Amino acid sequence: MAGKVSLVLDAIYDILIMDADGQRLELESYKDLETARRRLPALAAQYPGTKVALWNRHTRVILAESEGY
C-alpha cells in the first residue's frame, strides 16, 4: 500500500495511519483540532484493520485513536 503525505508547515495536529508494525502508511496535518477530529473517522473507515491516531505534534499526546488491529 503506497503512502500519501499531506503536510501543512504550521500545523499542530497530525493524523497518523499505521500498520501493525507501526509503519506510517499516511500522514495528514491540520492547523485546527476540529478539522482533524472530523477527518479521523473517514480515514479510519478507509483503512480497516489499521490504527489511526490523532496527535498533537508539539506535546506528542494522542488525542484520539481508532480501534484498529
N, C-alpha and C positions, 0 to 999 in steps of 0.2 A: 504494500500500500504506500503510495507516494505521499509525502507530507506537503502541506501547504503552509506558507508562512505569511502572516499579515501583521506587520509591525507598525506601531504608532510610536514615534520617538519620545513624546512626552506622556505616554500612557502610564497609568498606575496599576491597572488591573490586567492580568493575563489569564487566558483560558488555555490550559494545557490538556491535550488529549494524549494519553499514554497507553502503551500496551502492557501486558502482564510483566514484562521485563523492565518497565519504567522508561522505555524509549519513547521520546516525543514523536508523535505522528503529525501533530498540527499545533500551531500556536497562533492565537489571536489576541490582540491587545486593545484595550479600551481606555479612554480618559475618564469615563464616569462609571460608577458602580452599577447604576440602574440598567444601563445598556448591556453591560456584561452579564448581569443576572438574567435578563430577558433572553440573551443568546444561548446561555448554558443548556437549557432543556433541548433546544433544537439540535445542538451539536451532540448531546448525549444520545438523542434518537438516531442521528446519522451514523453513529459509531457504537452499535450494540456490542456488548462484551468487552468494552474498554472503559477505563476510568477517565472521567472528565472532571478537572478541578479548576475552580476559580480561586485565584490567589492574589494577594496584594504584593506587588513587586518590591516595595520598599521594606515592608515588615516581614515578608515571606510567610504570612499567615494564610492558611487555606480558609476561604470564606464559605465555599460550598463545594460539594463533590457528589458525583453520581455514584450509583451502586457499583456498576462495572464488575468485571471478572466473576 
